[in-house]
């Protein structure tokens, strides 16, 4: 999957749709909206650019308040106050040390 810029996320690349191998369905992944479960159940595995897919696509939406609340524990597990030099660790959330100490 060629991406011209560094993705903002490692599991939901912007500008791409996750499709079935036979290209009969696309899944627009939205964080904290059953995206992992949907990917598995719909058997969508391949990332392709939006403009390269003209088949039907689905997305799942969730009530925003509960979606936001469910993101807090996951984000807290990724918080650190150390600078991450490893480019593969883009899932880390770096906070100033004083903020980190208050949160954790």
C-alpha positions in Angstrom: 0.0 0.0 0.0 1.9 3.1 -1.1 1.1 6.1 1.0 2.7 9.4 -0.1 2.8 10.9 3.4 3.2 9.5 6.9 -0.1 8.2 8.0 -1.8 9.9 11.0 -2.7 6.4 12.2 -1.3 2.9 11.7 -4.7 1.2 11.6 -7.0 3.7 9.8 -5.0 5.3 7.0 -6.7 8.5 5.7 -7.7 8.4 2.1 -7.9 4.6 1.9 -10.7 2.1 2.0 -10.3 -1.5 3.3 -11.7 -3.9 0.7 -12.4 -7.6 0.3 -10.0 -9.6 -1.8 -12.6 -9.9 -4.6 -13.3 -6.1 -4.4 -17.0 -6.6 -3.9 -17.2 -4.5 -0.7 -15.3 -1.7 1.0 -15.1 -0.8 4.6 -14.5 2.8 5.8 -12.8 2.3 9.1 -13.6 4.8 11.9 -11.7 4.5 15.2 -13.8 3.3 18.1 -16.8 2.3 15.8 -16.4 -1.5 15.7 -13.8 -1.2 13.0 -11.7 -4.2 14.0 -14.8 -6.4 14.4 -16.2 -5.2 11.1 -12.9 -5.8 9.3 -12.9 -9.4 10.5 -16.6 -10.2 9.9 -16.7 -8.6 6.5 -13.4 -10.2 5.5 -11.9 -6.9 4.3 -8.1 -7.1 4.2 -6.6 -4.9 1.4 -6.1 -1.2 1.6 -6.6 0.8 -1.6 -7.0 4.5 -2.3 -10.5 5.8 -2.4 -10.2 6.9 -6.0 -9.2 3.3 -7.0 -12.4 1.7 -5.6 -15.8 2.2 -7.1 -17.7 -0.7 -5.4 -20.2 -0.4 -2.5 -18.7 0.8 0.8 -20.0 0.6 4.4 -19.1 2.5 7.6 -20.4 2.0 11.1 -21.2 5.0 13.3 -21.6 5.1 17.0 -23.1 7.5 19.5 -20.3 10.2 20.0 -20.4 10.5 23.8 -19.9 6.7 24.4 -17.4 6.6 21.6 -15.3 9.3 23.2 -15.5 7.7 26.7 -14.4 4.3 25.3 -11.3 5.9 23.8 -9.9 7.1 27.2 -8.7 3.8 28.6 -7.0 2.8 25.3 -5.3 6.2 25.0 -4.2 6.1 28.6 -2.4 2.8 27.9 -0.4 4.5 25.1 0.6 7.7 27.1 4.2 8.2 27.9 6.4 11.2 28.7 9.4 9.8 26.9 10.1 10.9 23.3 9.7 7.9 21.1 12.6 7.6 18.6 11.3 4.3 17.1 9.3 5.3 14.0 7.2 2.0 14.3 5.8 3.3 17.6 3.4 5.9 16.1 0.7 4.6 18.4 2.3 6.3 21.5 0.9 9.5 22.9 3.7 11.7 24.2 2.7 14.1 27.1 4.8 16.5 29.1 6.1 14.8 32.2 4.0 16.8 34.7 0.8 16.0 32.7 1.9 12.3 32.5 2.4 12.2 36.3 -1.0 13.7 37.0 -2.8 11.3 34.6 -1.0 8.1 35.6 
